[in-house]
């Protein structure tokens, strides 16, 4: 296990995740049916939520 990874996991464990923001996954090819949106904590980088938004 890398030292940076261990610090990151400990930081994610003690983070309150108050600064969260939604991001759209960047890909070279996009799905025609919709996009994947991910909610990440800006302090520690932990993925909090993920959902697939469908196009009509």
C-alpha positions in Angstrom: 0.0 0.0 0.0 1.3 3.4 -0.9 1.8 6.1 1.8 -0.3 8.6 -0.2 -3.1 6.1 -0.6 -3.1 5.4 3.2 -3.3 9.1 4.0 -6.1 9.5 1.5 -8.2 6.7 3.0 -7.7 8.1 6.5 -8.5 11.6 5.2 -11.7 10.4 3.6 -12.7 8.6 6.8 -12.4 11.7 8.9 -13.7 14.2 6.3 -17.2 15.7 6.9 -17.9 16.0 3.1 -19.5 19.4 3.4 -17.9 20.7 0.1 -19.5 18.4 -2.4 -20.0 19.1 -6.1 -21.6 17.3 -9.0 -19.4 16.4 -12.0 -20.1 14.9 -15.4 -17.8 12.1 -16.4 -15.6 13.1 -19.3 -15.2 10.4 -21.9 -13.8 10.3 -25.5 -17.1 8.6 -26.6 -20.5 9.5 -25.2 -23.5 7.3 -24.7 -26.5 8.2 -26.7 -28.9 7.3 -24.0 -27.6 9.7 -21.3 -24.7 10.8 -19.0 -23.2 9.6 -15.7 -23.1 12.2 -13.0 -20.9 11.8 -10.0 -21.0 13.8 -6.7 -17.5 14.2 -5.3 -16.2 15.8 -2.1 -13.8 18.6 -3.1 -11.7 18.2 0.1 -10.9 14.5 0.1 -12.0 13.4 -3.4 -14.4 10.6 -2.2 -17.2 9.6 -4.5 -20.5 10.2 -2.6 -23.2 9.5 -5.1 -23.4 8.3 -8.7 -26.4 8.2 -11.1 -27.2 7.8 -14.7 -29.2 10.7 -16.2 -31.3 9.5 -19.2 -32.0 11.7 -22.2 -35.5 11.9 -23.6 
